[in-house]
Amino acid sequence: MKHKKLPILTVVCIICLGMTAVPLSSHEIIDTNEWTGQIRIEGKNETIFSDEVTVGRITITAFNIETNETEEFTYDEPTALGALVEASNQAGFTYELDYYPQWDSILVTAINDD
């Protein structure tokens, strides 16, 4: 089977069209700097939190497992971690976070001593 060569302009147009963001629906664009919703956090034996939270920009501290020091991290957009922080602020439960530099990731290691 012989392959047909496409003109370079056609290839460039295909690549550009693939990278263009096209709205898929006519839904209203919402502010992505804040999210409000219902969350529930389950512990081993009971529900730790079940209520609505509003999440936006947050700064958290986490224990760096390589340096054995606490570091600050800021997230400009709403995250699940931000929902945990806001729930903790509302209900007063505790949580622990470890930072793993090799994966540039934060792990929730405990919520309310669970």
Rosetta constraint file for C-alpha pairs under 8 A:
AtomPair CA 6 CA 10 HARMONIC 6.43 0.50
AtomPair CA 6 CA 11 HARMONIC 6.74 0.50
AtomPair CA 7 CA 11 HARMONIC 6.75 0.50
AtomPair CA 8 CA 12 HARMONIC 6.26 0.50
AtomPair CA 9 CA 13 HARMONIC 6.17 0.50
AtomPair CA 10 CA 14 HARMONIC 6.24 0.50
AtomPair CA 11 CA 15 HARMONIC 6.31 0.50
AtomPair CA 12 CA 16 HARMONIC 6.15 0.50
AtomPair CA 13 CA 17 HARMONIC 6.01 0.50
AtomPair CA 14 CA 18 HARMONIC 6.17 0.50
AtomPair CA 15 CA 19 HARMONIC 6.55 0.50
AtomPair CA 16 CA 20 HARMONIC 6.41 0.50
AtomPair CA 32 CA 77 HARMONIC 6.80 0.50
AtomPair CA 32 CA 78 HARMONIC 7.44 0.50
AtomPair CA 33 CA 56 HARMONIC 5.58 0.50
AtomPair CA 33 CA 57 HARMONIC 7.04 0.50
AtomPair CA 33 CA 76 HARMONIC 7.10 0.50
AtomPair CA 33 CA 77 HARMONIC 5.19 0.50
AtomPair CA 33 CA 78 HARMONIC 6.32 0.50
AtomPair CA 34 CA 54 HARMONIC 6.84 0.50
AtomPair CA 34 CA 55 HARMONIC 5.48 0.50
AtomPair CA 34 CA 56 HARMONIC 4.34 0.50
AtomPair CA 34 CA 57 HARMONIC 7.59 0.50
AtomPair CA 34 CA 77 HARMONIC 7.00 0.50
AtomPair CA 34 CA 78 HARMONIC 5.83 0.50
AtomPair CA 35 CA 54 HARMONIC 5.50 0.50
AtomPair CA 35 CA 55 HARMONIC 5.14 0.50
AtomPair CA 35 CA 56 HARMONIC 6.47 0.50
AtomPair CA 35 CA 78 HARMONIC 6.11 0.50
AtomPair CA 36 CA 52 HARMONIC 6.90 0.50
AtomPair CA 36 CA 53 HARMONIC 5.57 0.50
AtomPair CA 36 CA 54 HARMONIC 4.15 0.50
AtomPair CA 36 CA 55 HARMONIC 6.27 0.50
AtomPair CA 37 CA 52 HARMONIC 5.27 0.50
AtomPair CA 37 CA 53 HARMONIC 5.71 0.50
AtomPair CA 37 CA 54 HARMONIC 6.64 0.50
AtomPair CA 38 CA 50 HARMONIC 7.26 0.50
AtomPair CA 38 CA 51 HARMONIC 5.47 0.50
AtomPair CA 38 CA 52 HARMONIC 4.15 0.50
AtomPair CA 38 CA 53 HARMONIC 6.38 0.50
AtomPair CA 39 CA 49 HARMONIC 7.61 0.50
AtomPair CA 39 CA 50 HARMONIC 5.76 0.50
AtomPair CA 39 CA 51 HARMONIC 5.87 0.50
AtomPair CA 39 CA 52 HARMONIC 6.14 0.50
AtomPair CA 39 CA 53 HARMONIC 7.19 0.50
AtomPair CA 39 CA 83 HARMONIC 7.72 0.50
AtomPair CA 40 CA 47 HARMONIC 7.36 0.50
AtomPair CA 40 CA 48 HARMONIC 7.62 0.50
AtomPair CA 40 CA 49 HARMONIC 5.40 0.50
AtomPair CA 40 CA 50 HARMONIC 4.22 0.50
AtomPair CA 40 CA 51 HARMONIC 6.70 0.50
AtomPair CA 41 CA 47 HARMONIC 6.08 0.50
AtomPair CA 41 CA 48 HARMONIC 5.45 0.50
AtomPair CA 41 CA 49 HARMONIC 5.05 0.50
AtomPair CA 41 CA 50 HARMONIC 6.47 0.50
AtomPair CA 42 CA 46 HARMONIC 6.20 0.50
AtomPair CA 42 CA 47 HARMONIC 4.46 0.50
AtomPair CA 42 CA 48 HARMONIC 5.53 0.50
AtomPair CA 42 CA 49 HARMONIC 7.11 0.50
AtomPair CA 43 CA 47 HARMONIC 5.70 0.50
AtomPair CA 43 CA 48 HARMONIC 5.84 0.50
AtomPair CA 43 CA 111 HARMONIC 7.53 0.50
AtomPair CA 43 CA 112 HARMONIC 7.81 0.50
AtomPair CA 43 CA 114 HARMONIC 6.27 0.50
AtomPair CA 44 CA 114 HARMONIC 6.56 0.50
AtomPair CA 48 CA 93 HARMONIC 7.75 0.50
AtomPair CA 48 CA 112 HARMONIC 7.57 0.50
AtomPair CA 49 CA 87 HARMONIC 6.89 0.50
AtomPair CA 49 CA 91 HARMONIC 7.11 0.50
AtomPair CA 51 CA 87 HARMONIC 7.95 0.50
AtomPair CA 53 CA 83 HARMONIC 6.53 0.50
AtomPair CA 53 CA 86 HARMONIC 6.41 0.50
AtomPair CA 53 CA 87 HARMONIC 6.50 0.50
AtomPair CA 54 CA 83 HARMONIC 7.32 0.50
AtomPair CA 54 CA 86 HARMONIC 7.28 0.50
AtomPair CA 55 CA 78 HARMONIC 5.39 0.50
AtomPair CA 55 CA 79 HARMONIC 7.35 0.50
AtomPair CA 55 CA 82 HARMONIC 5.85 0.50
AtomPair CA 55 CA 83 HARMONIC 5.79 0.50
AtomPair CA 55 CA 86 HARMONIC 6.79 0.50
AtomPair CA 56 CA 76 HARMONIC 7.01 0.50
AtomPair CA 56 CA 77 HARMONIC 5.90 0.50
AtomPair CA 56 CA 78 HARMONIC 4.77 0.50
AtomPair CA 56 CA 79 HARMONIC 7.89 0.50
AtomPair CA 56 CA 82 HARMONIC 7.20 0.50
AtomPair CA 57 CA 74 HARMONIC 7.31 0.50
AtomPair CA 57 CA 75 HARMONIC 5.61 0.50
AtomPair CA 57 CA 76 HARMONIC 4.44 0.50
AtomPair CA 57 CA 77 HARMONIC 5.59 0.50
AtomPair CA 57 CA 78 HARMONIC 6.33 0.50
AtomPair CA 57 CA 82 HARMONIC 7.75 0.50
AtomPair CA 58 CA 74 HARMONIC 5.66 0.50
AtomPair CA 58 CA 75 HARMONIC 5.44 0.50
AtomPair CA 58 CA 76 HARMONIC 6.70 0.50
AtomPair CA 58 CA 82 HARMONIC 6.26 0.50
AtomPair CA 59 CA 72 HARMONIC 6.58 0.50
AtomPair CA 59 CA 73 HARMONIC 5.45 0.50
AtomPair CA 59 CA 74 HARMONIC 4.20 0.50
AtomPair CA 59 CA 75 HARMONIC 6.42 0.50
AtomPair CA 60 CA 72 HARMONIC 5.58 0.50
AtomPair CA 60 CA 73 HARMONIC 5.35 0.50
AtomPair CA 60 CA 74 HARMONIC 6.45 0.50
AtomPair CA 61 CA 70 HARMONIC 6.27 0.50
AtomPair CA 61 CA 71 HARMONIC 5.37 0.50
AtomPair CA 61 CA 72 HARMONIC 4.43 0.50
AtomPair CA 61 CA 73 HARMONIC 6.20 0.50
AtomPair CA 61 CA 97 HARMONIC 7.45 0.50
AtomPair CA 62 CA 70 HARMONIC 5.46 0.50
AtomPair CA 62 CA 71 HARMONIC 5.52 0.50
AtomPair CA 62 CA 72 HARMONIC 6.57 0.50
AtomPair CA 62 CA 73 HARMONIC 7.66 0.50
AtomPair CA 62 CA 96 HARMONIC 7.43 0.50
AtomPair CA 62 CA 97 HARMONIC 4.85 0.50
AtomPair CA 62 CA 98 HARMONIC 5.17 0.50
AtomPair CA 62 CA 99 HARMONIC 5.71 0.50
AtomPair CA 62 CA 106 HARMONIC 7.38 0.50
AtomPair CA 63 CA 68 HARMONIC 6.54 0.50
AtomPair CA 63 CA 69 HARMONIC 5.75 0.50
AtomPair CA 63 CA 70 HARMONIC 4.43 0.50
AtomPair CA 63 CA 71 HARMONIC 6.38 0.50
AtomPair CA 63 CA 97 HARMONIC 6.24 0.50
AtomPair CA 63 CA 98 HARMONIC 4.63 0.50
AtomPair CA 63 CA 99 HARMONIC 5.62 0.50
AtomPair CA 64 CA 68 HARMONIC 5.41 0.50
AtomPair CA 64 CA 69 HARMONIC 5.48 0.50
AtomPair CA 64 CA 70 HARMONIC 5.90 0.50
AtomPair CA 64 CA 71 HARMONIC 6.65 0.50
AtomPair CA 64 CA 98 HARMONIC 5.94 0.50
AtomPair CA 64 CA 99 HARMONIC 4.63 0.50
AtomPair CA 64 CA 100 HARMONIC 6.35 0.50
AtomPair CA 64 CA 101 HARMONIC 7.30 0.50
AtomPair CA 65 CA 69 HARMONIC 7.59 0.50
AtomPair CA 65 CA 98 HARMONIC 6.53 0.50
AtomPair CA 65 CA 99 HARMONIC 6.16 0.50
AtomPair CA 65 CA 100 HARMONIC 6.13 0.50
AtomPair CA 65 CA 101 HARMONIC 7.89 0.50
AtomPair CA 66 CA 100 HARMONIC 7.41 0.50
AtomPair CA 66 CA 101 HARMONIC 7.33 0.50
AtomPair CA 75 CA 79 HARMONIC 7.62 0.50
AtomPair CA 78 CA 82 HARMONIC 6.25 0.50
AtomPair CA 78 CA 83 HARMONIC 7.77 0.50
AtomPair CA 79 CA 83 HARMONIC 6.49 0.50
AtomPair CA 80 CA 84 HARMONIC 6.44 0.50
AtomPair CA 81 CA 85 HARMONIC 6.32 0.50
AtomPair CA 82 CA 86 HARMONIC 6.14 0.50
AtomPair CA 83 CA 87 HARMONIC 6.04 0.50
AtomPair CA 84 CA 88 HARMONIC 6.12 0.50
AtomPair CA 85 CA 89 HARMONIC 6.23 0.50
AtomPair CA 86 CA 90 HARMONIC 6.26 0.50
AtomPair CA 87 CA 91 HARMONIC 6.03 0.50
AtomPair CA 87 CA 92 HARMONIC 7.89 0.50
AtomPair CA 88 CA 92 HARMONIC 5.08 0.50
AtomPair CA 88 CA 93 HARMONIC 5.11 0.50
AtomPair CA 88 CA 94 HARMONIC 6.42 0.50
AtomPair CA 88 CA 95 HARMONIC 7.73 0.50
AtomPair CA 89 CA 93 HARMONIC 7.67 0.50
AtomPair CA 93 CA 111 HARMONIC 7.35 0.50
AtomPair CA 93 CA 112 HARMONIC 5.34 0.50
AtomPair CA 94 CA 110 HARMONIC 8.00 0.50
AtomPair CA 94 CA 111 HARMONIC 5.82 0.50
AtomPair CA 94 CA 112 HARMONIC 4.76 0.50
AtomPair CA 94 CA 113 HARMONIC 7.21 0.50
AtomPair CA 95 CA 108 HARMONIC 7.27 0.50
AtomPair CA 95 CA 109 HARMONIC 7.54 0.50
AtomPair CA 95 CA 110 HARMONIC 5.29 0.50
AtomPair CA 95 CA 111 HARMONIC 4.23 0.50
AtomPair CA 95 CA 112 HARMONIC 5.82 0.50
AtomPair CA 95 CA 113 HARMONIC 7.31 0.50
AtomPair CA 96 CA 108 HARMONIC 5.93 0.50
AtomPair CA 96 CA 109 HARMONIC 5.48 0.50
AtomPair CA 96 CA 110 HARMONIC 5.07 0.50
AtomPair CA 96 CA 111 HARMONIC 6.58 0.50
AtomPair CA 97 CA 106 HARMONIC 6.45 0.50
AtomPair CA 97 CA 107 HARMONIC 5.63 0.50
AtomPair CA 97 CA 108 HARMONIC 4.65 0.50
AtomPair CA 97 CA 109 HARMONIC 5.65 0.50
AtomPair CA 97 CA 110 HARMONIC 7.37 0.50
AtomPair CA 98 CA 106 HARMONIC 5.58 0.50
AtomPair CA 98 CA 107 HARMONIC 5.25 0.50
AtomPair CA 98 CA 108 HARMONIC 6.56 0.50
AtomPair CA 98 CA 109 HARMONIC 6.69 0.50
AtomPair CA 99 CA 104 HARMONIC 7.21 0.50
AtomPair CA 99 CA 105 HARMONIC 5.81 0.50
AtomPair CA 99 CA 106 HARMONIC 4.45 0.50
AtomPair CA 99 CA 107 HARMONIC 6.40 0.50
AtomPair CA 100 CA 104 HARMONIC 5.73 0.50
AtomPair CA 100 CA 105 HARMONIC 5.33 0.50
AtomPair CA 100 CA 106 HARMONIC 6.18 0.50
AtomPair CA 100 CA 107 HARMONIC 7.69 0.50
AtomPair CA 101 CA 105 HARMONIC 6.63 0.50
AtomPair CA 110 CA 114 HARMONIC 5.31 0.50
